[in-house]
């Protein structure tokens, strides 16, 4: 489960108890526009000031687009703060839409599988007070 894996990554890093915003970045350093590889992923969590609980702020999956000068753009973006999902070159949809929940399940399953077999060679946890 994604929450279990995020807790593990955060626990393995020295995150200050006062932190209210945590970003976890997953990278396959060999990923590039010509050879492909595993998309970079960034996941942010925010602490609720009233109850101290952590919640997902966003999950963004990046990929290269364009030719001949490819750019790294948001391929899939689950923005829980606005409750919107967007995909490259497609209109936004509510996160609660049936098709979005299916996309999220598939994305989460694949992402966790990639983590299991070590697809990401760089995992970075950043924390700050917001």
N, C-alpha and C positions, 0 to 999 in steps of 0.2 A: 504494500500500500504506500502511496506517495507520502502521506504524513509521517509514517514510520521512517522512511528513508531521509526525509528532511530533518527530522529530529536527530537521527544518527549523525548526519553531516554537521549540524549545528553543535551537537554535543562534543564532536571531535575537534572543534575550534574554540578558541578562547573568546566567547561572546560575553560582553559585560552585561550584568543583570539590569542595568539602567537602560539598555538598548530598547528602542521602540520600533525600529525598522531593521529587518534583516534581508539581505539579498544573497541568494545562492546562485552562482554561475557555473554551468557545466560546459566544458569545451573539449572538443576533439581537435587538438592542435594541427593535425594533418588535413583538416577539412579546408577545401578551397573550391573555387568556382569551376575549375577544370576537372579535377579528379573526384570531386564529391566528398563524401564522408558523412559523419554524424553532425546534424545541425546543432549549433550552439543554443543553449536554453538558459533562460534567466527566470528565477522564481523569487518573488518578493513576499515577505510576510510583515504584517503590521500588528503591534500590540494595542489592544483596546485600552484607552486610558482609564475607563471606569471599572472594568472587571479584570484587567490584566491578562485576558485571553488573547492568543495569537490567532490571526486569520490570514488567509491568502489575499494578497493585494492584486497580484497578477502573475500569469505564467506566459512567457513569450518564447516562441520557437523561431529562430532566425534562419534565413537561407539566402543564398546568392541568387540574384535575378538580373537579367539584362545581358545584352551582347552588343558590342565586343567588350564593354567596360562594366562588368558585373558589380553590383553593389549588394552589400549585406543588408537585408530589410527584414521587417517583421513578416514572417510567413503565417504563423498562427499566433493570435493574441487573445488570451482569456483574461479579461479585465474585470475582476470581481468587485472592484470599487465602483464601477459604473454599471456592472452586470451586463456587459456587452462582450461579444465575441467578434473578432474580425479575422479575415484571411486575406492574403495578398490579392489585390485587385477584385475583391468582392465586397458588397455592402455589409455593414455590421448587422448583427442579429442579437436578440436577447440571449443571455447564457442559458436561460431556462427552456429555450426552444428545443424540441425533440431532436432535431438534426445536430444541434450543438452538443447536447449531452452524449449523443452517439460518437461524435468526433472526439470529445474529451475522453471518453472511455477508451477508444482506440489509441489516442495519443498517449494516455497514461500507461496503458498496457505496453506499448512499444517502448516508451521512455524507460520504464522500470526494467524491461528486458535488456535494453542497452546498458543500463547501469550494472545489472547483474553480470554481464560478460565483459565489463571494463571498457566500454566504448569511449568513455570520456577520460582523457589523461590529465585533465586539469579541472579541479573542483575548488572554487573559491567562495568563502563565506565572508561577507562584509556586514558590519553592523554599525548603527549610529542612533543617536537620540534625535527624534524628529519633533 
